[in-house]
Amino acid sequence: MHPAFSVIFLTTLIGAAQGLFLALFSTQVYQEVGILSNVSASGFYGTGAVISLILLGLGLFSSFFHLGHPERAWRAAAMWRTSWLSREVIALPTMMAAVFVYGVMHMFDMDGIALTVGSVNLSASLFVGVFGVIAAFALFICTAMIYACIKFLQEWSTPLTVINYFLFGTASGFTLATALAAYLGLQEQVSFLGGWAIALTVAVFITRLASLYRNNRIKYKSTVQSAIGIRHNQIQQKVQGAMGGSFNTREYFHGKTAQFLKSIKYIFLVLVFPVPVALMATALSDGNTSILVAAFVIQYAGLLAERWFFFAQANHPQNIYYQTV
Amino acid sequence: MTQLALIIDLNVCVGCSACVTSCKEWNTSGPAGFMSDDNPYAKDPTGTFFNRVQTYEVGTYPNTETVHFPKSCLHCEEPPCVPVCPTGASYKRENDGIVLVDYDKCIGCKYCSWACPYGAREIDEHQKVMKKCTLCVDRIYDESLPESERKPACVLACPTNARLFGDVHDPDSYVSTVIREEGGYPLMPEWGTQPSNHYLPRRKNKITIHEDELIRVDNPLNKEQKEHHKPVDGAVLDDSSFI
């Protein structure tokens, strides 16, 4: 497929935003049950929610560049019964609303104790947070299922797509949360979030390697024989029905060499996994903000390469009809 | 239920592209607006088409065969492009099974084109909406046309009658009969899309004659003659039977 930068930015930005929100919520849960010490609500949670909201907004903004008619985008919520894209269009604003309310409650100190269980006081924002967590999970599933549900795009049609989208998003979000905690000087939270960020990055390294391994060994179900229905081993295309190319020759090919594709793969394998993990491992003990910010920026740049590769690697069966490209 | 469809006879298609030009002529002048082109008379011409003719060479020289292969939307019975559409712009008509795009609802996200394994959908680069074969829905029901002309433009244009149009759900229709009797097949059956359009294979008129059909080894006359042509001395019964 031809990777579209609007979609690459959409999926990576909202992934990091969802992960960041999950990191905020986890920290708050740990804090309220007394495992982590209390921090200023408007500082960590408020700022984090604002960053998450900005990333979600940027993702939404970038998605409009993918549309031929952005002014009709509101129509896209209509077919949620059948279309994962439509479900994503509903889940994304829902997530934004939840993060907004969560952020406002922390920012303007509108929180209060909603429930007391034994010695544990659970604040109202936590319940808004639960709603946000559900929305974040739903959004991860919707985004990934857009790709995983197309069964003849065999590189995408696997549960690993959903797992990877979830883990990539949470890994980058927790890395960002670690950097934020370091910036605010919350050493205890830096260790907590950094540990999770490293664990999630290692987890997604394993699942992404699994999907690379799987995709290298795909046996394509469609062949030129099944595509035109002629039983012969030697079939060569001579004419593809267009002199100067068509939508079919532009949309479904990445237009780069196999060498380029391979180099992108190695670039993302280095930038997403070992470099951020090494940077975080060195900076976790002293909470060095600049190194932790660098870890997030490098990982995010790697994720852009990863997403580009994800699209470029998918081989659409219609390409059988355009062999001479 | 009706399912209108095209049957493409690869046996008689000569690859003249008359279907391509007549399709473009009819649909670019239709009520849905033009089908845009870029550089139509210059280098690297490109544009929106509902139908294209491709050519394949089967076999290795000198034993090759040229197959012209017209390709358009197959109006699948289980169209994968329809459920993925977020706006409902892509839909399949209940009454005749034609898969259509509502150009006023389409947001141009291209997701349906990703979900079509055949590459039958093309975005109009200027109107920014997804376009595809409509089976000439604006002419097959037009009662101002004589009944013989209420067919898709490509079908009327084909000089070799390689394109047939009809209801593939009616078992007695001409198209159903040729699918059944001439070996009509769907494209990429492995995805379960159940294309309504079918293709008729290349067919060679051959008759198989075995050697024993030219010289009948079991001819009873031969056997008898061999018996009777043995040299006989003297008169036999036949010589005297009519006396």
Interface residues (C-beta under 8 A of the other chain):
Chain A: M1 H66 L67 G68 H69 P70 R72 A73 R75 A76 A77 A78 M79 T82 S83 W84 L85 S86 V89 I146 C149 I150 K151 F152 L153 K221 S222 V224 S226 A227 I228 G229 I230 H232 Q234 I235 Q236 Q237 K238 V239 Q240 G241 A242 M243 G244 G245 S246 F247 N248 E251 Y252 H316 P317 Q318 N319 Y321 Y322
Chain B: G15 V20 N39 K43 D44 P45 T46 G47 T48 F49 R52 V53 Q54 T55 Y56 E57 V58 G59 T60 T66 V67 F69 K71 P80 V82 P83 V84 C85 P86 T87 G88 A89 K105 C106 I107 G108 C109 K110 Y111 S113 W114 A115 C116 P117 Y118 G119 E122 I123 E125 Q127 K128 V129 Y185 P186 L187 M188 P189 E190 W191 Y199 P201 R202
